[in-house]
Amino acid sequence: MKKILFIINTPPYSNKRGTAQLDAAMVAAAFDAEVSLMFSGDGIYSLLPNQSAHAIDQRAFSKVLEALSDYEVNQLYVCSESLASRGIVLSDLMPVQPLDLAAQRTLIATQDAVIGAAL
């Protein structure tokens, strides 16, 4: 089984990149890849609840993230440095595991493929 890490580092509604990565993650998981997601930089805003995507006529990230478990994508990580620099606390987000930079490097090193910006 291939291990694929998707790194989402863009804000949720600035472009279609984050949504495309989530869609690709679900497709990869449907084809039996072991998929992980890591949110860093402004991508951590994707994890905030109560998004009003309908106001800008887009699909809400939070709804897509909720569907990930249906595809057995349960390994969700967030960059702890990105949280600290933006003043966001872990309890403000949907359930994710925080990783410092050393842990992120270790995670990346164990993957068969990394999609998105790496450290």
C-alpha positions as CSV (number, residue, x, y, z in Angstrom):
1,M,0.0,0.0,0.0
2,K,1.4,3.4,-1.0
3,K,1.7,6.1,1.6
4,I,0.7,9.6,0.3
5,L,0.9,12.8,2.2
6,F,-1.0,15.9,1.0
7,I,0.2,19.2,2.4
8,I,-2.4,22.0,2.3
9,N,-0.8,25.4,2.9
10,T,-3.1,27.8,1.1
11,P,-6.2,29.5,2.7
12,P,-9.4,27.6,2.1
13,Y,-11.1,29.9,-0.4
14,S,-8.2,31.8,-2.1
15,N,-8.0,29.3,-5.0
16,K,-9.0,25.8,-5.9
17,R,-5.7,24.2,-4.9
18,G,-6.8,23.1,-1.4
19,T,-10.1,21.7,-2.6
20,A,-8.3,19.9,-5.5
21,Q,-5.9,18.3,-3.0
22,L,-8.8,17.1,-0.8
23,D,-10.5,15.6,-3.8
24,A,-7.2,13.9,-4.9
25,A,-6.7,12.6,-1.3
26,M,-10.2,11.0,-1.4
27,V,-9.5,9.4,-4.8
28,A,-6.1,8.1,-3.7
29,A,-7.8,6.6,-0.5
30,A,-10.5,5.0,-2.7
31,F,-7.7,3.2,-4.6
32,D,-6.3,1.8,-1.3
33,A,-3.5,4.3,-0.7
34,E,-2.7,5.2,2.9
35,V,-3.5,8.9,2.9
36,S,-2.4,11.6,5.4
37,L,-3.1,15.3,5.3
38,M,-1.0,18.0,6.9
39,F,-2.2,21.6,7.2
40,S,0.4,24.3,7.5
41,G,0.8,28.0,6.8
42,D,-2.6,29.6,5.9
43,G,-3.9,26.1,5.2
44,I,-4.7,25.8,8.9
45,Y,-7.7,28.1,8.4
46,S,-9.3,25.2,6.5
47,L,-9.7,23.5,9.9
48,L,-11.8,26.2,11.5
49,P,-15.4,25.3,12.1
50,N,-18.4,27.3,11.1
51,Q,-17.2,28.4,7.7
52,S,-19.6,30.4,5.5
53,A,-18.6,29.1,2.1
54,H,-22.1,29.5,0.8
55,A,-21.7,33.2,1.1
56,I,-19.1,33.1,-1.6
57,D,-20.8,30.3,-3.5
58,Q,-18.1,27.7,-2.8
59,R,-18.1,24.2,-1.2
60,A,-17.3,24.4,2.5
61,F,-13.9,22.8,3.5
62,S,-15.4,21.7,6.8
63,K,-18.0,19.5,5.0
64,V,-15.3,17.9,2.8
65,L,-13.1,17.3,5.8
66,E,-16.0,15.6,7.6
67,A,-16.3,13.2,4.7
68,L,-12.7,12.1,4.9
69,S,-13.4,9.4,7.5
70,D,-15.7,7.8,5.0
71,Y,-12.6,7.2,2.8
72,E,-10.6,6.0,5.8
73,V,-8.5,9.2,5.8
74,N,-8.0,9.7,9.5
75,Q,-4.4,10.9,9.8
76,L,-4.8,14.7,9.9
77,Y,-1.9,16.8,11.1
78,V,-1.3,20.5,11.7
79,C,1.9,22.4,11.9
80,S,2.3,23.6,15.5
81,E,4.4,26.6,14.4
82,S,1.7,27.7,12.0
83,L,-0.8,27.6,14.9
84,A,1.4,29.6,17.2
85,S,2.3,32.3,14.6
86,R,-1.4,32.9,13.8
87,G,-2.6,32.8,17.4
88,I,-4.8,29.8,16.8
89,V,-5.2,27.2,19.6
90,L,-5.7,23.5,18.8
91,S,-9.0,23.5,20.6
92,D,-10.4,26.0,18.0
93,L,-9.9,23.4,15.2
94,M,-11.5,20.2,14.2
95,P,-9.6,17.2,15.6
96,V,-6.0,17.1,14.3
97,Q,-2.6,16.1,15.6
98,P,-0.1,18.9,16.0
99,L,3.4,18.3,14.7
100,D,6.5,20.4,15.2
101,L,9.0,20.8,12.3
102,A,11.1,17.7,13.3
103,A,8.0,15.5,13.4
104,Q,6.9,16.9,10.1
105,R,10.3,16.0,8.5
106,T,10.0,12.5,10.0
107,L,6.4,12.1,8.6
108,I,7.5,13.3,5.1
109,A,10.5,10.9,5.1
110,T,8.1,7.9,5.7
111,Q,5.9,8.7,2.7
112,D,6.1,7.2,-0.8
113,A,4.8,10.5,-2.2
114,V,4.2,14.0,-1.0
115,I,1.8,16.3,-2.8
116,G,2.1,20.0,-2.0
117,A,4.8,22.1,-0.6
118,A,7.4,20.3,1.5
119,L,9.6,21.8,4.2
